Amino acid sequence: MASTIFYLCVTVKSKSKFYFCSHSRLFSSNYSPLTSSSDSLHRYKFGRQLEGKPRRTIRRTLTSSVAMFAENPVVSDVIATVLSGGIALSLLRLWEETAKRGLFDQKLNRKLVHVSVGLAFMLCWPMFSSGRQGAIIASLVPAVNIIKMLLLGLGIWKDYATVKSMSRFGDHRELLKGPLYYASTITLAGAIYWRTSPIAIAAICNLCAGDGIADIVGRRFGSHKLPYNRNKSIVGSIAMATAGFLACIGYMHYFSSFGYVQESPKMVLGFLVVSLAASLVESHPLSTELDDNLTVPLASVLVGSFVF
C-alpha cells in the first residue's frame, strides 16, 4: 500500500514528463506499426494525419498542454482528491466486507479500520498542492466521513455493515463518539497543521497506530493490568507508545523525502515525548470515560506544541 501510494505521488508530480515520453514515442522517426503493440495501427494513423505539420511544433504543443494541465493546482488537487478518496473508500469497503462475513472478531475488525484508514490517507498528502488550498481540499476527504458518521449515528442513514465495522456492540449511536472524533482529528490535523508540521504527524500516528495497536496487543497479551486503571494493561500501554513512536518516525522519513519536514534528532526526541505522553493519557481512567479517540489527539497536539 505505502509503495503504491508513493508511486502515485511521484507520478502526479511528474506526469508531464510521462506524457512527453509517450508522445515522443508516437512521433519518433523510428516508429513503425509493424513493431508496436495491438493498438499501434491507431497511433500510426493518428501520426500520419499530423505528418504535414512540423514534428517539433507538434511535440512542443503537446508538451505545453500537458505541462499546463499538470501545473494547474486546482486540477492537480481534484485528481489527488479522487485518488485519495478512492483509496480510503476501498479500505472502508474491505473492512465492511470482513465484518459482514465475520472473518475477524468485531473488536479486532474495528481496530483494523482504526489503524489503516488514517495512515493510508496521510500517505496521500504529497499528491496535493502546496499551501492552504491543498490542505483544505485534502481535508475534505475525511470531512465527508464526518457527515457520514453523523447521518449513521443519528439513524438518518442505515448501513449495517459500516456500523458493525466501526462500533463495539453494533449500536449506530456509537458512531457519534469514537468514529466521529477519529474523522474530526484527521480533518483538523490536515486543515490546520498539514504535512509540514510534526504535530499533524504525531496526532494522527498516535491516534491510528498507537491507540489501535494498544487495543489489539492489550486484549491478546494484557494479563497484567495497570494499578490505576484495571481496564488497561501494561503491555498495551507499552505497545501504544512504541507503535505511535515508530509510525511517527516512519512518516517523518516519508515527508522528509518530499522536502516537507527536516529530519533531526530534536524531532525524533519530540516524537518520543509525545508518544509517551499520549500513552499515559490513554491509560488514564478519564480517557476511558471520555473517549481515547478524543483525548489521545488532544494530548498529542498539546504536548507537540511545546516540544516542536
Secondary structure as UniProt FT lines:
FT   HELIX           2..13
FT   HELIX           15..26
FT   TURN            29..30
FT   TURN            33..34
FT   TURN            38..39
FT   HELIX           40..49
FT   TURN            50..52
FT   HELIX           55..71
FT   HELIX           73..101
FT   HELIX           106..123
FT   HELIX           125..127
FT   HELIX           131..153
FT   TURN            154..155
FT   HELIX           160..166
FT   HELIX           172..176
FT   HELIX           178..188
FT   HELIX           189..193
FT   TURN            195..196
FT   HELIX           198..205
FT   HELIX           206..210
FT   HELIX           211..221
FT   STRAND          225..226
FT   TURN            227..228
FT   STRAND          229..233
FT   HELIX           234..257
FT   TURN            258..259
FT   HELIX           265..283
FT   HELIX           285..290
FT   HELIX           292..307
//
